[in-house]
Amino acid sequence: MKKTTKQFFARRYRLIIGYIGLLIAFFCVLIFLPKVAPGGLSSAEMQSAIKSSNIGTDFIQQGNIIDLPYHLLQKLSLNLFGLNLISIKLPSIIIGVFTALLIVLLINRWFKSDVAIFGSVLAVLSAAFLFLATSGTPTIMYIFWLSLLLWLGSKIVGNKNVSPILVVSFFLAVSASLYTPHLIYVAIAIAIAGLLHPHLRFALKQIKPIQVILSFAIFAIIALPLVVSCIMQPSVINDILFASNFDFGSYFTNISESFAPFFSFGIAYDSVYLSPLFNLATIALIFIGILASMGELFTSRNTVISLLVIFAIVFSGLNKDIAVLVIIPVAILSAAGIESIFKKWHSLFPENPYARFIGTVPMLVVVLLIILPSFSHFVEGYHYTPNVAKNFNNDIELINKFDSGSILVVSETQDNRDFYKLFERYNSITVVDKMPERTPNRIIYLSNICDDERFALKQIITSPKSRNSDRLYIYENIPTNQGEE
């Protein structure tokens, strides 16, 4: 009896324990990665930190409502840990771990656990996902919300005894996703599908009236600030539905530029994304997955793949960041390719359990051979690909090496000047736009040489992340007489 219980426990929980272990390891990798690659901040990350810092009690009146859940989390991180590389990227790291879990759970709905874990690992350790999970911008929210909605929806549809928690969570996720640009179209599509599709209508009928009332109440409460902000600042409507300063003449150009880094094997584009974001081995698995799925065109799995790809293509013309949604179809199709390979191997030895186990070993080797070069490509690419590396700088790391009380001089014409002003708020470093009067404090001049004769250049701090590698100039007072220091 004791032995049977141990066996049951091992079979029942070994995958759960394995997934938890993988997520913990993934979190540790993501915490470590920002120091290595990209090793600095892009202009978009700086702007995100500025927006998060400026969120106040009047955010509704000011229209600071776009991507509000992400920016609130980033503001909390900045308040807790100050202005540094990790605090800016920590929200994406946390959300990235949850997104990885959701992708695993979602793929488990359609594949066996061993296949699902292989497909999920290939997706979350790709250069595309690693970048999103370590980038301090709200772009990761597209994948997070879509994977969360798909997983919650799959748990509700076809379930005769729907948990109230699932229903409330689904409506909460839909309402919160509205703060991310263009996801309102997903909410509209869900509403239309719920009214027209017979299976979805049947699923809705299984939900108790009190659950429906509670869900709509939560939806209204969460969405209310967005609605009020749209009324007070009509420009928010354009950001939610279209894009700031959008030009329809550039629609197809945006689509082309959005997907170019994903499948470019010979050209490194001037972008924050490496090229290619998916290696040849992954693309080969995707093609195998497509071929394996051809006989099941109308399954829920293929419907999800088709709709996500169409959504990503159509709306990347409005916002290039939406192209990253193809990560979910890539994960599903990779798993389908792996499943197809397993089936072919198992069909050769249908009655031999040892052969089935041995067939898993080569696939594990193949996955490792895909992951390791992809990871190396991610780390090395952000250091040695000029068109990509130039879009990042590690000024924040260099400045944080100086004590609080230092004076940072940032000229009014300096790019992202508002970002450098944040050092004054979070790190107690005084930020000015010109050389101060004589001061005993150390003066840090950003990316420029000062010709003020009152100060002497003592040191130049350089960075490997910039073409103009001299980033900081350290000045001290020139004594006016022997008695002065």
Secondary structure, 3 states (H helix, E strand, C coil): CHHHHHHHHHHHHHHHHHHHHHHHHHHHHHHHHHHHCCCCECHHHHHHHHHHHCCCCCHHHHCCCCCHHHHHHHHHHHHHHCCCHHHHHHHHHHHHHHHHHHHHHHHHCCCCHHHHHHHHHHHHCCHHHHHHHCCCCCCHHHHHHHHHHHHHHHHHCCCCCCCHHHHHHHHHHHHHHCCCCCCHHHHHHHHHHHHHCHHHHHHHHCCCHHHHHHHHHHHHHHHHHHHHHHHHCCHHHHHHHCCCCCCHHHHHHHHHHHHHHHCCCCCCCCCCCCCCCCCHHHHHHHHHHHHHHHHHCCCHHHHHHHHHHHHHHHHHCCCHHHHHHHHHHHHHHHHHHHHHHHHHHHHHCCCCHHHHHHHHHHHHHHHHHHHHHHHHHHHHHHHHCHHHHCCCECHHHHHCCCCCCCEEECCCCCCCHHHHHHHHHHCCCEEECCCCCCCCCCEEEECCCCCCCCEEEEEEEECCCCCCCEEEEEEEECCCCCCCC
